[in-house]
Amino acid sequence: MEKKKKRNLRKEIKHEMKHHKKAFIVYVILRFLILVTLVLQLIRGNYENAFFCILTLILFLVPGFIEKKFNIEMPETLEIVIFLFVFAAEFLGEMQNFFNIFSHWDTILHTINGFLCAAIGFSLIDILNRTEKFHLNLSPFFVAFVGFCFSMTIGVLWEFFEYGSDVYLHSDMQKDTLVENISSVSLNETGENIAIHINDISSSAITTGDGTTYVINDGYLDIGLIDTMEDLGVNFIGAVIYCIIGFFYVKNRDKDSIASKFLLRIKEEK
């Protein structure tokens, strides 16, 4: 039994090296970097970063698991982008603090996420649309629309996760934003439902129960709302970009289209 498993593993590796050579090289390089970092973090006793290394390694296995479990062929371009996306989010973003070093790092990742999720949602409905036993004949617009809805749903679920992590685990996944202008009915002393608008907030202060005061310069500290809406906004942009490309792909079935390089396919029986 063990010999059979080893033979199957060797076959899978040979298949990846032959048909997805570039993706395999990217996978090996990134995996090596993460394994070296994992060892260093364990030696230094930094178990939080070690956890992120292990999480990244697990996420790297997801594409292969999906291909094997659901008999789906994943294009090489999509595999490479997924590997780089996971590496950029977990390894560079969390461990190397790119989220704070580069102000638009999170925005870029959420845009790519919108694009990738739209591609996956688009693929799923396109597979059903082209499978004879389901007898579907959906229009290109509807296929693109479902892909868009799938992407936005994933984006919303992720924001739920970030919010839950911040509330219950006291993290700061929904990054704070300094704002200089606010409008709120809570500031209306008459109790009327009329918002009071304040311009050019120079500073604000937070006082805790033990008397500690934190002074915030250059504005009012928004605790996640703006970050969430910006994330969903760029997710929307990424999803729309792919769905427009995908719409024309379904109409023309151009194999050289960018959309085709991100579409999942059912593996052909050998």
Steps between C-alpha positions, in 0.01 A plus 500: 500500500782740591684418176184577303464839672863583426456404133189718475684790663789464255254494211331818623835677537607394151165619361541840666860535376396410146171688459535781758876551502497873581243457778701214647820711504317790670352258755839343583676837540229652721467182706877493558501864617214435740654181641829682569307783667296250703816343642646842586179613671485181710863548604425860601186393685273716284207259490255747347713535186557124503122459491476727194770292329307179566176663386667613175631149435151358554344757264756405235349150501146622427530523117633144478232373739224662293637356178519148641177506705271649235680375187563857388785626284640831620679718240867564570453878507230470766718270712795741487282800592346309793844402635627857471178638650523274808871583537433874470212491750631270772879505474565855378184667632479351849854385581702769319249773594439609139146600600644786706815570297311542172173688544333346194615140550163391643314684225700322228435160657126560531485607134679181394272298727195647329646408161591143603170426674309630198706264282419204725128581522493561125672164442251306710195631320672469161578133571134435581394698196714281272416166664239317295327319789394830661328626182588864574526771240583811698584824325854648522361786708345262755823297527695822561240623750520178705880527503471858625252403775722212610800731532309763698355234732850369580612859561214564744562171685866596539402836650272313745804293597714812551229662711455188713875471551522864614202475737564161658878454463588871542706509181511790256424345161265785413766770504418836654477813287553862601213719377481878526127541440203321657121530492300351788155536652653390833658845525163673467413609854135560408449129429372570148586273212717768343871433459752745640792541261849577635780611267878499543537293818851577623508244781287271714550318829405163648486460878485149650336393825832516690552860394750439221457746214609443141524812284448446127645774282378603155146371529250253639586130520256296291506138622461297183198629308696689234750214463214253449326713239828561314572125501155422359539783248824367353361143515214635287748648251698175473181298451364736233828494306505121481128468423526744209791300356313176572184628330681544169679169547169311529370678190804423285671207678840647419760260643758781513275719718628600844180356645586149378826505696303519826215258422468166678422204276382145552789260441469301182472127547811316379 
